[in-house]
Amino acid sequence: MGSNFANDLAGMDTLTLDQAVGIHLQSNHYPPVPLSMVQPCVDAIIAVNDWRADENIELPNGITYKGSPTAPAWAIVEQHHLDAWVSIDE
């Protein structure tokens, strides 16, 4: 059901990408993902869609990925279930 909701959010013309991702992070995850992750998620979506999946994305203060303050775009997309916003198959 979460992926269906994400697909619905991704297809809504009335929401910005930031708004849709924020709703997804708060509604489709338990516990909800902090809204401070919206920008890194948006940056990761853009990077993956631009074929830059290995690009490191800066994480908010206090959030780390395997001990690092950055994470590869593909990992952010995968771990936050952002496939609905990715327009390439890989």
Contact map, one row per residue, 1 for C-alpha under 8 A:
111110000000000000000000000000000000000000000000000000000000000000000000000000000000000000
111111000000000000000000000100000000000000000000000000000000000000000000000000000000000000
111111100000000000000000000000000000000000000000000000000000000000000000000000001001000000
111111110000000000000000000000000000000000000000000000000000000000000000000000000000000000
111111111000000000000001000100000000000000000000000000000000000000000000000000000000000000
011111111100000000000001000100000000000000000000000000000000000000000000000000000101000000
001111111110000000000000000000000000000000000000000000000000000000000000000000000001100000
000111111111000000000000000000000000000000000000000000000000000000000000000000000000000000
000011111111001000011001000000000000000000000000000000000000000000000000000000000000000000
000001111111000010010000000000000000000000000000000000000000000000000000000000000001100000
000000111111100000000000000000000000000000000000000000000000000000000000000000000000000000
000000011111111000000000000000000000000000000000000000000000000000000000000000000000000000
000000000011111100000000000000000000000000000000000000000000000000000000000000000000000000
000000000001111100000000000000000000000000000000000000000000000000000000000000000000000000
000000001001111111110000000000000000000000000000000000000000000000000000000000000000000000
000000000000111111110000000000000000000000000000000000000000000000000000000000000000000000
000000000100001111111000000000000000000001000000000000000000000000000000000000000000000000
000000000000001111111100000000000000011001000000000000000000000000000000000000000000000000
000000000000001111111110000000000000000000000000000000000000000000000000000000000000000000
000000001100001111111111000000000000000000000000000000000000000000000000000000000000000000
000000001000000011111111100000000000010011000000000000000000000000000000000000000000000000
000000000000000001111111110000000010010000000000000000000000000000000000000000000000000000
000000000000000000111111111100000000000000000000000000000000000000000000000000000000000000
000011001000000000011111111110000000000000000000000000000000000000000000000000000000000000
000000000000000000001111111110011110010000000000000000000000000000000000000000010000000000
000000000000000000000111111110011110000000000000000000000000000000000000000000000000000000
000000000000000000000011111111010000000000000000000000000000000000000000000000000000000000
010011000000000000000011111111010000000000000000000000000000000000000000000000000000000000
000000000000000000000001111111111000000000000000000000000000000000000000000000000000000000
000000000000000000000000001111111000000000000000000000000000000000000000000000000000000000
000000000000000000000000000011111000000000000000000000000000000000000000000000000000000000
000000000000000000000000111111111100000000000000000000000000000000000000000000000000000000
000000000000000000000000110011111110100000000000000000000000000000000000000000000000000000
000000000000000000000000110000011111110000000000000000000000000000000000000000000000000000
000000000000000000000100110000001111110000000000000000000000000000000000000000000000000000
000000000000000000000000000000000111111000000000000000000001000000000000000000000000000000
000000000000000000000000000000001111111110000000000000000011000000000000000000000000000000
000000000000000001001100100000000111111111000000000000000000000000000000000000000000000000
000000000000000001000000000000000001111111100000000000000000000000000000000000000000000000
000000000000000000000000000000000000111111110000000000001111000000000000000100000000000000
000000000000000000001000000000000000111111111000000000000000000000000000000110010100000000
000000000000000011001000000000000000011111111100000000000000000000000000000000000000000000
000000000000000000000000000000000000001111111110000000001000000000000000100000000000000000
000000000000000000000000000000000000000111111111000010001000000000000001110110000000000000
000000000000000000000000000000000000000011111111100000000000000000000000100010000100110000
000000000000000000000000000000000000000001111111110000000000000000000000000000000000000000
000000000000000000000000000000000000000000111111111110100000000000000000100000000000000000
000000000000000000000000000000000000000000011111111110000000000000000000110000000000010100
000000000000000000000000000000000000000000001111111110000000000000000000000000000000011100
000000000000000000000000000000000000000000000111111110000000000000000000000000000000000000
000000000000000000000000000000000000000000000011111110000000000000000000000000000000000000
000000000000000000000000000000000000000000000011111111100000000000000000100000000000000000
000000000000000000000000000000000000000000010011111111100000000000000001110000000000000000
000000000000000000000000000000000000000000000000000111110000000000000001110000000000000000
000000000000000000000000000000000000000000000010000111111000000000000001100000000000000000
000000000000000000000000000000000000000000000000000001111100000000000111100000000000000000
000000000000000000000000000000000000000100110000000000111110000000000111100000000000000000
000000000000000000000000000000000000000100000000000000011111000000001110000000000000000000
000000000000000000000000000000000000100100000000000000001111101100001110000000000000000000
000000000000000000000000000000000001100100000000000000000111111000001000000000000000000000
000000000000000000000000000000000000000000000000000000000011111000001000000000000000000000
000000000000000000000000000000000000000000000000000000000001111100000000000000000000000000
000000000000000000000000000000000000000000000000000000000011111110001000000000000000000000
000000000000000000000000000000000000000000000000000000000010011111111110000000000000000000
000000000000000000000000000000000000000000000000000000000000001111111110000000000000000000
000000000000000000000000000000000000000000000000000000000000000111110000000000000000000000
000000000000000000000000000000000000000000000000000000000000000111111000000000000000000000
000000000000000000000000000000000000000000000000000000000000000111111110000000000000000000
000000000000000000000000000000000000000000000000000000000111101110111110000000000000000000
000000000000000000000000000000000000000000000000000000011110000110011111000000000000000000
000000000000000000000000000000000000000000000000000000011110000110011111101100000000000000
000000000000000000000000000000000000000000010000000011111000000000000111111100000000000000
000000000000000000000000000000000000000000111011000111111000000000000011111110000000000000
000000000000000000000000000000000000000000010001000011000000000000000001111111000000000000
000000000000000000000000000000000000000000000000000000000000000000000011111111100000000000
000000000000000000000000000000000000000110010000000000000000000000000011111111110000000000
000000000000000000000000000000000000000010011000000000000000000000000000111111111110000000
000000000000000000000000000000000000000000000000000000000000000000000000011111111110000000
000000000000000000000000000000000000000000000000000000000000000000000000001111111100000000
000000000000000000000000100000000000000010000000000000000000000000000000000111111100000000
001000000000000000000000000000000000000000000000000000000000000000000000000011111111000000
000001000000000000000000000000000000000010001000000000000000000000000000000011111111110000
000000000000000000000000000000000000000000000000000000000000000000000000000011001111110000
001001100100000000000000000000000000000000000000000000000000000000000000000000001111111000
000000100100000000000000000000000000000000001000000000000000000000000000000000000111111000
000000000000000000000000000000000000000000001001100000000000000000000000000000000111111110
000000000000000000000000000000000000000000000000100000000000000000000000000000000001111110
000000000000000000000000000000000000000000000001100000000000000000000000000000000000011111
000000000000000000000000000000000000000000000000000000000000000000000000000000000000011111
000000000000000000000000000000000000000000000000000000000000000000000000000000000000000111
